[in-house]
Amino acid sequence: MSELPELSGKVAVITGASRGIGYGIAEALVARGDRVAITGRNEDALKEAVESLGSERVIGIAGKAHDLAHQSEVVERTMAAFGRVDYLVNNAGTNPVFGPIADVDLDVARKVFDTNVVSALGFAQKTWHAWQKDNGGAIVNIASVAGLSASPFIGAYGISKAAMINLTQQLAHEFAPGVRVNAIAPAVVKTKFAEALYEGREAEASAGYPLKRLGVPSDIGGAAAFLTSEQSDWITGQTLVVDGGVFLNAGIA
């Protein structure tokens, strides 16, 4: 980013942000003046993201989202570098299995829940105790439209995202009034994570969307920026569906 905006005084932690949706969210928050700590499993990709976003205001901490030691390190290093954690965006996720849920390996299902749900709770607990409990802030959980209805062939992922939506409501209730907690439920966004859903057939995949395109990371970045801004100060416990209108076609043959 060539020209850095004036500092907002706010600090965000964004998990799974070396690329894709997480990177798009980091880009949006840095663009408004926030300082940001991003996480990711691949250290090289994380370093590249930090350099691209601006190392003056962004730090990267490599590790696995479900690792408790990594969660503690992220919050501790963010506090040491920036002195606060106003916003948490739980974006890290996995979907290693595709097929009927009747055949899903239960160990794989546990991994999905550990990464997609339990890690989000762990990060929320840690940012709450480190800063937000006494100072306020906001949490945004990246869920999915797969958590809002049946999701054939990605059932374990869909169930985990439904749990993420309920986790959002639980945290919103318990962390109020100082901390607002909301979720974003995207449809298919053009990222490496979702390539299997559109690669080689993007026109066909986007045909069912009233807006006639798939999402891009900046679509989710804008939504996350809104939910961590003063413009959303009276919104908590909600799930914002960002889907190009595809749910408008629900039930139509």
N, C-alpha and C positions, 0 to 999 in steps of 0.2 A: 504494500500500500504506500504510494508515493508521498501523499500529504496526510499527516496525522491530525485528527481533529483535537480540539481542546479537551483536556481530561474531564470526564464526568464526575470523578471521585468515587465511582462504583467499581466493584471487582466481581468477576464471574468465574466459576469453575464449570467447564464443559467437558463431559466425558465422551470418549470415542470421537475426537474432533480432529484427527490428522487428515481427514478427507470427508467427502460426502456431506450428509446433513449436518453433522457436528461442525465441520469446517465452515459450512454456510452460515451457521449460527454464530460461530466465532467471528466471522467476517462482519456480520451485521452489528455485533456488539462493539467490536473494535472501531467500526466506522462511526459510531456515535460517541466514542471517547472512553469506553470502559477499558480497564485492564483485565486481562484474561489469562487463566491457567487452563491449558488443554491437556488431555490425556489420550493415550493410544498404545496399542501393543507393539507397534513397529517403531523403534527408536529413530531410524533413518527418516521414515515418513513424517514423524513428529517434528524432527529438526527442520525438515523442509517446510512444513506448515508454519512453524514459528518464524522462520526467516521471511516467508511470504507475507505473513500477517504483520510482522514488525516486532523484532526482538526487544525493542525499547519498552513495549507494553504487554508482551505475551511471553509466558514461560511454558515449557512442555515437560510433563512428567510421564515417563514410559512405564507401563505395567498393565496387568490384567484387572479389569473392573471388579471382578468378584474377589480379588485378593485383599483381605482385610489390612495387611501391612501396606499395600499400595494405596488404599483409601486413606489411611492415616497419613501417609507420606504426602499425598496430594494436598490435603487440607493444611498440614503443618508447613509445607513449603510455600503454599499460597499465602498463608498468614505471615510467614517470615519475609516474603518478597513484597507483599502489598499491604499487609496489616489488617485485612478484612476479607470477608466472603459474603457479599450481598446477594449474589444470585448463584444458584446451582441449576445446571441443565443436565439431566440424566439422559444421555443419548446413546451410550454404549449398549450394544445389543448383538445377538447372534441368532442365526437360523440355519443350523448345520444339517437339517433333515428335510426331505421333500418326499411325501408319500402319504398313504392312508394312516390315520392315527391308530388304527387297530394294530398296525405293525411297528409303531414307533418304539425304539429301544428306550427303556425307562431310564437308563443311565444318561442317554442323550437328552431326554426330557428334563432330567434334573439339571443338566448343564445349562439348558435354555433358561430355566427358571432362575438358576443361580446368577447367571449373567444379566438377564433382562429385568428381573424383579428384585431379588435379594440384594444385589449390588446397589440398586437405586435406593433401597431402604438404608443400606449401610452408609452411603454418601450423605443422604439426608440427615441421618443421626449425627454424623460427624460435623457437618456444616452447622447444624442446629446448636450443638454444644460449643463449637469453636467461636461462633459469632452471632448467628441469627436469633438465638433465644433471647439475647439481651439487646440486640440492635435492629432486628427486623430484616426483611428482605423478601425474596421470592424464589420459588422452585418451579421449574418447568420439566415435566416428564414427557419424553417422546414415546408415545404409544403407537397405535396404528389402526387403520380401519379394520384390520384383521381381528382386532379385539372387540369389534362392535357387532359382529355377526359370524356365522359359520365361515370358515376359511379352508376349503378343501385343499388337501395336500400340504398345507402349512399349519396344521391344527395345533401342534405344540407351541409354535410361535404365537398363533392367535390367542390361545389360552393365556399365555404369559402376558400378552398385551392387554387382555381383559383384566388380568390381575393388576397390571400397572395402572389402569384407570381407577380401579377400586383403591389401590394404594394412594393415588392422588387424592381421593375423597377423604380417606382416613387421615392423611397428613394435613390436609386443609382444615379439617375439623380440629385436630389436636394442636396444630401450630398457630392457629388464629389467636388473637388478632394481628400479631406482629408479622407473621410470615404468610404470604399468599402462595397457594400451591395449585397449579393447573397443569393440564396435559394437552399435547397436540397429537392428533391422530391423522397422519398423512396417508394418502393412497400411494400409488407407485411413484417414487421419485427416482430420477435418473442418477443412480449412483452405482458404484461397483457392487455394493451389497445387494442391490436389487436387479442386477443385470440379467439373471436367469428369467425374470418375468417379462423382459421386453427385447432382449438382444436379438437382432436379426428380424424382428417383427414389430418395430416401434409403431408403425402406422396402424397395424392391426390392433396393437395393445391400447393405443390412444383413441381408437375410433369410438369406443363406448363412453368416452368422457365428453360431457356437454361442451367443455371448453376446448376440446379437440387437441389436447396435448397432455403429456405426462408432466409431473412436477419436476422442479429443479431445486437444488439445495437452497437457493436464495428465497424461494417461496416459504420454506420453513424458517429460514433465518428471520424474515420479516415478522412472521407470527410470534417467534420467540422474543424478538425485540419488543413487540407490543406487550406481551404478557409479563415482561420484566420492566415495564415503564410505568410512569405515573398515570398514563392514559387508561391503565387497567386496574387502578387502585381499588375498585369495588367489585373485582372479579376474583373468585376463588372457588376451588373444588370443581371446576368445569373442564370439559374436554372440547377443545376447538378442532373441528374436523376440517382438514385442509386437503381437499380431494378432487379439485377440478370439476366438482358437481357429479361425480360418478354415482354417488348414493341416490341421486335423483332418479336413477334408472332402476332402483331396487323394485323387484316384483314385476317388472315388465319383461315379457318373453321376447 
